[in-house]
Amino acid sequence: MTTRIEHDLIGNRDIPAQAYWGVHTLRAVENFPITGVPISHYRELILSLALIKQAAAQANHEIGLLDDVKAQAIVGACEEIRAGKLHQEFVVDSIQGGAGTSTNMNANEVIANRALELMGKQKGEYQYLHPNEHVNMCQSTNDAYPTSLRLATYMGLLQLGAALERLKLHFAAKAEEFNDVLKMGRTQLQDAVPMTLGQEFQTYAVMLGEDQQRLLEASQLMLEINMGATAIGTGICAHPDYAPLVCKHLAKLSGFALVTAPNLIEATQDCGAFVQVSGVLKRIAVKLSKICNDLRLLSSGPRAGFGDINLPARQAGSSIMPGKVNPVIPEVVNQVAFEVIGNDMTVTMAAEGGQLQLNAFEPVIAYSLFRSVSHLIAACDTLGENCVKDITANRDFLKQQVENSIGLVTALFPIIGYAAATEVAGEAFHSGGSVSDIVLARGLMTREQLDEVLQPAELTRPRWVSL
């Protein structure tokens, strides 16, 4: 393997000649063998880094700090990365010490070496174009890295919002399909009052719609960036015109309505926006898990459970029990939810652990957020496509449950009174008789009155009937 020699403050190192990364990246790879997940695993992060470096080059060229040749080379390299090239060169581990410096250095080196090639030079000939002096001009890790996390998170949140919409539509379609299916509602796992299966599934669609709104609100926090802050927010080593220009170019390149934070010192150290986004992701996870708990309960059986609905069979459920089918799709979504809830605690503690003018723990915040977002997207899609869209209802069984339910007595108590209704319920429970037969036998209502009150359409909406 041919190599080139690169130098840093520690000394010289041999770098593979074909590598676009350099000595700083090599040190990071050696220092942080933590997760085995390189930053290239998160495509949106690499795209965000390229956007930021391109916007910085354009701003610095507009100011007059970068000449035409260097600026065009940097922009050209960034555009290639945005097109999907060289992502494999982003090799540092996602969790790293140094507050993201290794990620920023990795980006600077890859972009610089590709830019050198575009200039007709060799990799490592930094006297012509330098990773830190030119690619990183007017920047620090402490503004470039947090901004890349915000852009990448925003991109992921847009995708998650779309996934929630797809899942919501699946539940809404089932709500329409099951609109005429009467069943018993349950509170505390006990029979309550009748409802339709459509109402039950529409509830899930509404829950997801609410989460979409909360996600949209939280995502707006990611659009406030601290580019121009440099080291701690004072803007040292940045041109006075740089901050507004880089924000303008970055907004144009990304298509996002980015704004510069009003106080860059605060924005450089405060991770509260990430905490809020993580909290919304936890909310989504909790709601998804609750829905999946319901689906598993409603489909339990097939003979000794609730048996209200049937989930589509996706695989054999047991290596020893022939014919057994398990609710594997809701189960995997439950597990994603548990992970997201744990990730939220990681984000919380990492944000709290920041000290003074910088939070050194943003890499684990990013790792946790990116995993939560990507796994929630996958969970929504597999739940919708591999489960919800093919759910069926046990219509005859549900009808029989309603007709035999003691819960029907609730619809009668405005007419016969709470005390009489309680006695009817008790007799029905102990004798096994139907509520209707007991009410008729006691002379509390006529058959015509019962038929009127117990119409399916009247049992699932507000109505007050008294004799």
C-alpha positions as a printed Julia matrix, in Angstrom:
467×3 Matrix{Float64}:
   0.0     0.0     0.0
   1.43    3.36   -1.0
   1.24    6.13    1.56
   1.72    9.85    1.99
   3.07   11.55    5.1
   0.92   14.05    6.99
   1.87   16.04   10.07
  -0.05   17.33   13.09
   0.96   18.71   16.49
   1.77   15.19   17.72
   3.99   14.23   14.8
   4.09   12.53   11.4
   1.85    9.68   10.28
   1.61    7.59    7.15
  -1.76    7.97    5.44
  -2.97    5.6     2.69
  -2.31    7.45   -0.55
  -5.81    6.83   -1.88
  -7.55    8.08    1.28
  -9.24   11.45    1.15
  -9.12   11.75    4.93
  -5.93   12.77    6.68
  -3.96   12.67    9.91
  -6.63   14.17   12.17
  -9.14   11.59   10.99
  -6.62    8.79   11.5
  -6.04    9.85   15.1
  -9.79    9.86   15.71
 -10.27    6.39   14.23
  -7.56    5.1    16.55
  -8.84    6.96   19.61
 -12.55    6.21   19.39
 -13.28    2.55   18.55
 -16.62    2.86   20.37
 -19.76    1.98   18.43
 -18.39    0.7    15.14
 -20.91    3.02   13.47
 -19.08    5.64   11.37
 -20.64    9.01   10.75
 -21.16    7.96    7.12
 -23.95    5.72    8.4
 -26.04    8.88    8.79
 -26.42   10.22    5.26
 -28.16   13.4     6.37
 -25.18   14.32    8.56
 -22.74   14.02    5.66
 -25.05   16.05    3.42
 -25.31   18.69    6.14
 -21.54   18.92    6.54
 -21.13   19.38    2.79
 -23.83   22.07    2.73
 -22.14   23.95    5.56
 -18.67   23.83    4.02
 -20.04   24.92    0.64
 -21.97   27.81    2.16
 -18.9    28.88    4.12
 -16.75   28.84    0.99
 -19.32   30.9    -0.89
 -19.59   33.41    1.94
 -15.81   33.72    2.26
 -15.47   34.16   -1.5
 -18.13   36.87   -1.46
 -16.26   38.65    1.33
 -13.0    38.31   -0.6
 -11.22   35.95    1.76
 -11.08   33.03   -0.73
  -9.89   33.43   -4.3
 -11.84   32.09   -7.25
  -9.75   28.93   -7.7
  -9.93   27.78   -4.06
 -13.59   28.67   -3.67
 -14.59   26.85   -6.85
 -12.6    23.78   -5.85
 -14.18   23.62   -2.39
 -17.66   24.17   -3.81
 -17.03   21.47   -6.43
 -15.94   18.95   -3.81
 -18.96   19.75   -1.64
 -21.34   19.36   -4.55
 -19.91   15.92   -5.29
 -20.46   14.87   -1.68
 -24.0    16.23   -1.8
 -24.49   14.08   -4.9
 -23.52   10.97   -2.91
 -19.83   10.66   -3.64
 -17.03   10.06   -1.1
 -19.39    9.25    1.77
 -17.28    6.18    2.55
 -14.42    8.55    3.43
 -16.26    9.8     6.51
 -14.89    7.16    8.83
 -14.74    8.53   12.38
 -16.94    6.88   15.0
 -20.28    8.51   15.73
 -19.48    8.75   19.44
 -16.22   10.61   20.01
 -14.47   12.88   22.45
 -13.71   16.46   21.51
 -17.21   17.87   21.04
 -17.36   16.81   17.4
 -13.9    18.05   16.39
 -13.09   14.7    14.77
 -16.21   14.87   12.6
 -15.4    18.42   11.53
 -11.75   17.51   10.81
 -12.86   14.47    8.81
 -15.07   16.71    6.67
 -12.38   19.37    6.25
  -9.81   16.8     5.13
 -12.05   14.95    2.68
 -13.24   18.18    1.09
  -9.72   19.65    0.97
  -8.18   16.6    -0.69
 -10.94   16.32   -3.28
 -10.67   20.06   -3.91
  -6.92   19.65   -4.43
  -7.6    17.03   -7.09
 -10.04   19.38   -8.8
  -7.24   21.97   -8.81
  -4.89   19.46  -10.46
  -2.89   18.84   -7.29
  -2.18   15.72   -5.21
  -3.87   14.69   -2.01
  -1.99   16.07    0.96
  -0.53   19.08   -0.9
  -2.03   21.39    1.68
   0.26   24.28    0.76
  -2.16   24.91   -2.1
  -5.4    24.42   -0.18
  -5.54   23.6     3.52
  -8.28   21.76    5.44
  -8.29   24.21    8.35
  -7.1    27.42    6.76
  -9.42   27.29    3.76
 -12.18   24.67    4.12
 -12.65   25.63    7.78
 -12.19   29.38    7.22
 -14.21   31.57    9.63
 -15.45   28.42   11.36
 -14.91   26.34   14.45
 -16.1    22.85   15.21
 -18.25   24.6    17.79
 -20.45   26.24   15.19
 -20.04   23.97   12.16
 -20.74   20.74   14.07
 -23.87   21.86   15.99
 -25.25   23.38   12.81
 -24.69   20.1    10.96
 -26.56   18.27   13.7
 -29.47   20.68   13.44
 -29.69   20.37    9.66
 -29.39   16.59    9.75
 -31.98   16.31   12.51
 -34.36   18.6    10.61
 -34.0    16.44    7.48
 -34.78   13.35    9.55
 -37.78   14.97   11.22
 -39.26   15.81    7.83
 -38.97   12.14    6.88
 -40.48   11.05   10.19
 -43.4    13.41    9.68
 -44.05   11.78    6.31
 -43.85    8.3     7.88
 -46.37    9.31   10.56
 -48.67   10.56    7.8
 -48.46    7.24    5.98
 -49.26    5.31    9.15
 -52.1     7.68   10.03
 -53.67    7.08    6.63
 -53.52    3.31    7.18
 -55.43    3.68   10.45
 -57.9     6.11    8.88
 -58.6     3.62    6.08
 -59.27    0.88    8.62
 -61.52    3.25   10.57
 -63.61    3.7     7.45
 -63.66   -0.04    6.74
 -64.74   -0.86   10.32
 -67.2     2.0    10.68
 -70.2    -0.36   10.94
 -68.59   -2.96   13.22
 -70.13   -2.73   16.7
 -68.02   -3.97   19.6
 -67.58   -3.55   23.33
 -65.28   -0.83   24.54
 -63.17   -1.63   27.59
 -61.83    0.35   30.5
 -59.24   -1.18   32.84
 -59.56   -4.36   30.73
 -63.19   -4.73   31.83
 -66.31   -4.47   29.64
 -67.45   -0.86   29.4
 -69.95    0.35   26.78
 -70.41   -0.28   23.06
 -68.46    1.53   20.38
 -67.54    0.78   16.79
 -64.26   -0.72   15.76
 -64.06    2.21   13.36
 -64.14    4.63   16.29
 -61.32    2.68   17.91
 -59.11    2.85   14.83
 -59.99    6.48   14.13
 -58.67    7.27   17.58
 -55.27    5.94   16.57
 -55.29    8.13   13.47
 -56.1    11.18   15.59
 -53.32   10.34   18.06
 -50.78   10.18   15.25
 -52.07   13.43   13.78
 -51.48   15.17   17.09
 -47.93   13.84   17.17
 -47.35   15.18   13.67
 -48.25   18.66   14.9
 -45.94   18.44   17.92
 -43.15   17.19   15.66
 -43.62   20.08   13.26
 -43.47   22.57   16.12
 -40.3    21.06   17.58
 -38.6    20.78   14.2
 -38.67   24.58   13.82
 -36.15   24.82   16.65
 -33.59   23.14   14.41
 -33.68   26.06   11.98
 -31.88   28.44   14.36
 -28.12   28.04   13.79
 -24.95   29.42   15.35
 -22.72   29.74   12.27
 -20.33   32.63   12.88
 -20.03   31.85   16.58
 -16.64   30.16   16.06
 -15.1    28.96   19.34
 -17.48   30.14   22.07
 -19.9    32.5    20.38
 -17.85   35.7    20.28
 -17.05   35.24   16.59
 -13.28   35.4    16.97
 -11.42   34.61   13.7
 -14.53   35.25   11.61
 -15.03   38.27    9.36
 -17.7    40.67   10.68
 -19.81   40.09    7.57
 -19.48   36.31    7.66
 -22.36   35.22    9.96
 -25.24   36.76    7.95
 -23.66   35.76    4.64
 -23.07   32.13    5.56
 -26.64   31.86    6.87
 -27.96   33.33    3.61
 -25.97   30.91    1.46
 -26.8    27.91    3.67
 -30.52   28.72    3.58
 -30.43   28.99   -0.2
 -28.5    25.73   -0.65
 -30.63   23.73    1.79
 -33.99   25.27    1.0
 -34.63   25.65    4.75
 -35.73   28.88    6.43
 -32.58   29.17    8.54
 -31.94   32.07   10.9
 -28.87   33.07   12.9
 -29.37   32.76   16.64
 -29.77   36.19   18.29
 -27.13   35.34   20.9
 -24.34   33.15   19.59
 -22.75   32.57   23.0
 -26.02   31.11   24.27
 -26.59   29.15   21.09
 -23.13   27.56   21.24
 -23.57   26.08   24.7
 -27.32   25.45   24.98
 -28.65   22.05   23.88
 -32.22   22.71   25.0
 -33.59   22.46   21.47
 -32.23   18.91   21.15
 -33.84   18.02   24.49
 -37.2    19.29   23.27
 -36.98   17.41   19.99
 -35.99   14.25   21.85
 -38.96   14.73   24.15
 -41.31   14.84   21.17
 -39.68   11.68   19.78
 -40.32   10.05   23.16
 -43.94   11.17   23.02
 -44.31    9.56   19.59
 -42.67    6.38   20.87
 -44.98    6.22   23.87
 -48.08    6.67   21.7
 -46.9     4.09   19.14
 -46.16    1.62   21.9
 -49.6     2.15   23.45
 -51.23    1.54   20.07
 -49.21   -1.64   19.62
 -50.17   -2.81   23.09
 -53.79   -2.4    22.04
 -53.28   -4.29   18.8
 -51.67   -7.17   20.64
 -54.51   -7.31   23.18
 -57.29   -6.96   20.62
 -55.8    -9.76   18.5
 -54.95  -12.07   21.41
 -56.18  -15.62   21.03
 -57.17  -17.1    18.72
 -59.4   -19.03   21.15
 -58.36  -17.9    24.63
 -57.96  -14.15   24.16
 -59.9   -11.03   23.17
 -60.17  -12.03   19.53
 -61.66   -8.73   18.33
 -59.35   -8.47   15.33
 -56.91  -10.56   13.34
 -53.4    -9.34   12.6
 -51.86  -10.59    9.36
 -49.68  -13.66    9.82
 -46.1   -12.71    8.97
 -44.05  -15.69   10.11
 -44.19  -18.89   12.12
 -44.5   -18.04   15.79
 -42.82  -20.96   17.45
 -40.17  -23.58   16.93
 -42.13  -26.03   19.11
 -45.82  -25.09   18.85
 -47.08  -25.83   15.33
 -49.49  -23.31   13.86
 -48.74  -20.58   16.41
 -48.62  -17.03   15.01
 -47.34  -14.11   17.07
 -47.94  -10.33   16.79
 -44.34   -9.79   15.69
 -44.85   -6.4    14.01
 -46.36   -4.67   17.06
 -43.67   -6.37   19.16
 -40.83   -4.91   17.15
 -42.43   -1.46   17.26
 -42.72   -1.78   21.04
 -38.99   -2.45   21.18
 -38.2     0.59   19.04
 -40.28    2.64   21.46
 -38.32    1.32   24.43
 -35.08    2.27   22.68
 -36.3     5.78   21.87
 -37.36    6.33   25.47
 -33.87    5.28   26.59
 -32.28    7.54   23.97
 -34.25   10.45   25.39
 -32.63    9.88   28.77
 -29.21    9.87   27.09
 -29.97   13.18   25.36
 -31.22   14.62   28.64
 -28.1    13.7    30.6
 -25.75   14.75   27.79
 -27.42   18.17   27.55
 -27.31   18.57   31.32
 -23.62   17.57   31.36
 -22.45   20.56   29.34
 -20.14   22.98   31.12
 -19.59   26.69   30.65
 -19.34   27.84   27.01
 -19.59   24.46   25.25
 -21.3    21.11   25.51
 -18.7    18.43   24.8
 -21.31   15.69   24.61
 -23.13   16.64   21.42
 -21.81   13.53   19.6
 -23.86   11.22   21.81
 -26.83   13.57   21.51
 -26.55   13.27   17.74
 -26.1     9.5    17.85
 -29.17    9.12   20.05
 -31.36   11.47   18.03
 -30.36    9.99   14.68
 -31.1     6.46   15.89
 -34.44    7.49   17.37
 -35.53    9.24   14.18
 -34.39    6.54   11.76
 -35.82    3.7    13.84
 -39.15    5.47   14.33
 -39.42    5.98   10.56
 -38.8     2.28    9.99
 -41.21    1.33   12.78
 -44.03    3.46   11.37
 -43.59    2.02    7.91
 -43.4    -1.61    8.99
 -46.4    -1.18   11.29
 -48.48    0.33    8.51
 -47.41   -1.88    5.61
 -46.86   -5.2     7.39
 -49.67   -5.03    9.92
 -52.34   -2.33    9.94
 -53.34   -2.38    6.28
 -54.2    -6.1     6.44
 -56.01   -6.23    9.8
 -59.43   -7.88    9.69
 -62.33   -7.81   12.13
 -64.13  -10.76   13.69
 -67.5    -9.21   12.97
 -69.86  -11.99   14.13
 -67.9   -12.55   17.32
 -67.95   -8.84   18.15
 -71.69   -8.62   17.54
 -72.28  -11.57   19.85
 -70.13   -9.96   22.54
 -72.2    -6.78   22.43
 -75.5    -8.65   22.59
 -74.34  -10.68   25.6
 -72.55   -7.85   27.38
 -73.54   -6.65   30.81
 -72.19   -3.29   29.75
 -75.39   -2.65   27.8
 -77.05   -1.79   31.08
 -75.23    1.54   31.05
 -77.4     2.66   28.13
 -80.5     1.89   30.22
 -79.71    3.62   33.48
 -81.04    7.07   32.4
 -84.37    5.27   31.93
 -84.55    2.74   34.77
 -82.23    4.49   37.22
 -78.8     3.66   38.58
 -80.02    1.39   41.4
 -82.23   -0.75   39.17
 -79.52   -0.89   36.52
 -77.03   -2.1    39.13
 -79.39   -4.89   40.19
 -79.9    -5.93   36.57
 -76.14   -6.01   36.02
 -75.62   -8.12   39.12
 -78.29  -10.64   38.15
 -76.92  -10.85   34.61
 -73.44  -11.52   35.93
 -74.48  -14.25   38.36
 -77.15  -15.92   36.24
 -75.54  -15.62   32.85
 -78.76  -14.16   31.44
 -78.94  -11.26   29.04
 -79.59   -7.7    30.19
 -82.56   -7.4    27.83
 -84.26  -10.53   29.16
 -83.81   -9.49   32.78
 -85.13   -5.97   32.13
 -88.2    -7.44   30.4
 -88.75   -9.99   33.16
 -88.67   -7.27   35.8
 -91.11   -5.15   33.8
 -88.71   -2.23   33.72
 -89.11   -1.59   29.99
 -91.11   -2.9    27.04
 -89.61   -4.74   24.1
 -90.28   -1.74   21.88
 -88.49    0.57   24.28
 -85.5    -1.77   24.51
 -85.25   -2.13   20.77
 -85.29    1.64   20.41
 -82.63    2.32   23.04
 -80.36   -0.55   22.05
 -80.13    0.24   18.35
 -76.46   -0.06   17.36
 -76.4     3.44   15.89
 -77.72    4.87   19.16
 -75.21    3.13   21.39
 -72.11    4.85   20.06
 -73.03    8.55   20.2
 -74.34   11.11   22.68
 -78.01   10.52   23.5
 -80.23   10.99   26.51
 -83.47    9.02   26.64
 -85.81    8.86   29.58
 -89.34    7.56   29.99
